[in-house]
Amino acid sequence: MSPEAIILSPVITEKGTMVSTRGNQVVFRVRPEAGKDAIRDAIEQLFKVTVLRVRTLNQMGKERRRGMMKGRQMDWKKAYVTLKEGDRIEFFEGA
């Protein structure tokens, strides 16, 4: 699987911003079947950084309701990637 197929998008939230400033971490939405080694290799190839640690968690999809109809959002996987000191991944340059 290519690195572009493993890493789906960055997760930009308040918590994601907080962990990036405190612990030099970045949060990504990844494919559910991707393992930690595959995520590590994909990040290192795409962004040319050194990854120290990868923590993953499975987010369960929320139940949604629209009138009488019930539905459920898809389950997805989130990866917290710890980078080597001095390495950075900037999503909003100049902001």
KALIN-V470731 format. One record per pair of residues at least 24 apart in sequence whose ideal C-beta (glycine too) atoms are under 10 Angstrom apart, sorted by sequence separation. I is the first residue (numbers start at 1). J is the second residue. D is the distance in Angstrom with one decimal. If there is no record, write none. Layout:
# KALIN-V470731
i/j/d
I/J/D
I/J/D
This chain:
# KALIN-V470731
i/j/d
6/30/5.9
7/31/8.3
8/32/10.0
30/54/9.4
32/56/9.7
55/79/7.1
56/80/7.6
5/30/9.9
6/31/5.6
26/51/9.5
54/79/5.8
55/80/4.4
56/81/9.6
5/31/6.9
8/34/9.4
28/54/9.6
30/56/7.4
32/58/7.1
54/80/7.3
55/81/8.1
6/33/9.2
7/34/8.5
25/52/9.6
32/59/9.7
53/80/8.2
54/81/5.5
55/82/7.8
6/34/4.8
24/52/8.6
25/53/8.6
27/55/9.8
28/56/9.8
53/81/7.6
54/82/7.5
5/34/8.9
6/35/9.5
25/54/10.0
52/81/8.6
53/82/4.1
1/31/7.6
23/53/9.9
25/55/8.7
29/59/8.7
51/81/5.7
52/82/4.7
53/83/9.1
7/38/9.9
51/82/7.1
52/83/6.7
1/33/8.6
6/38/5.7
7/39/7.5
49/81/8.7
51/83/6.4
52/84/5.7
1/34/7.5
5/38/10.0
6/39/6.3
50/83/6.8
51/84/7.6
52/85/8.8
47/81/9.4
49/83/5.3
50/84/3.9
3/38/8.7
6/41/8.4
7/42/5.3
49/84/7.0
50/85/9.4
52/87/9.2
3/39/9.4
6/42/4.3
7/43/6.9
43/79/8.4
47/83/8.8
50/86/8.9
51/87/8.6
1/38/6.9
5/42/8.5
6/43/8.8
42/79/9.6
44/81/9.7
49/86/9.4
50/87/5.7
3/41/7.2
4/42/8.0
7/45/9.7
39/77/9.1
43/81/5.5
49/87/4.0
3/42/3.7
6/45/9.7
7/46/6.4
40/79/9.2
42/81/9.8
44/83/9.9
48/87/8.7
49/88/7.6
2/42/8.1
3/43/7.8
6/46/9.1
7/47/9.2
39/79/5.1
43/83/8.5
47/87/8.3
49/89/6.4
1/42/8.4
3/44/8.7
4/45/9.5
40/81/7.7
47/88/9.2
48/89/9.6
3/45/4.8
4/46/7.3
32/74/9.1
39/81/7.1
47/89/5.1
2/45/9.2
3/46/5.0
32/75/6.8
34/77/7.0
36/79/7.9
44/87/9.9
46/89/9.1
47/90/9.7
2/46/9.8
3/47/9.5
32/76/6.7
33/77/8.4
31/76/8.9
32/77/4.6
34/79/7.9
36/81/9.7
30/76/8.4
31/77/6.9
43/89/8.2
29/76/6.0
30/77/5.2
11/59/9.7
29/77/7.3
30/78/7.3
31/79/9.9
28/77/9.3
29/78/6.1
30/79/4.8
28/78/7.3
29/79/7.9
27/78/6.4
28/79/5.0
30/81/9.5
27/79/7.2
28/80/8.4
26/79/8.8
27/80/5.6
28/81/6.4
25/79/9.9
26/80/7.8
27/81/7.5
25/80/5.4
26/81/5.0
25/81/6.3
26/82/8.4
23/80/8.8
24/81/9.6
25/82/5.1
26/83/6.7
24/82/6.5
25/83/7.1
23/82/6.6
24/83/5.1
20/80/10.0
23/83/9.3
24/84/7.9
19/80/6.8
24/85/6.5
26/87/9.7
28/89/9.4
16/78/9.3
24/86/8.6
26/88/8.7
19/82/9.1
20/83/9.2
24/87/7.5
26/89/5.1
16/80/8.8
24/88/7.8
25/89/10.0
26/90/9.9
11/76/9.7
15/80/9.9
24/89/9.9
26/91/8.5
11/78/6.2
8/76/8.2
11/79/8.9
20/88/8.7
8/77/9.0
11/80/9.3
20/89/8.5
20/90/9.9
8/79/10.0
20/91/9.4
7/79/8.3
6/79/9.4
7/81/9.6
16/91/9.9
10/89/8.0
12/91/6.6
12/92/8.4
10/91/5.5
9/91/9.9
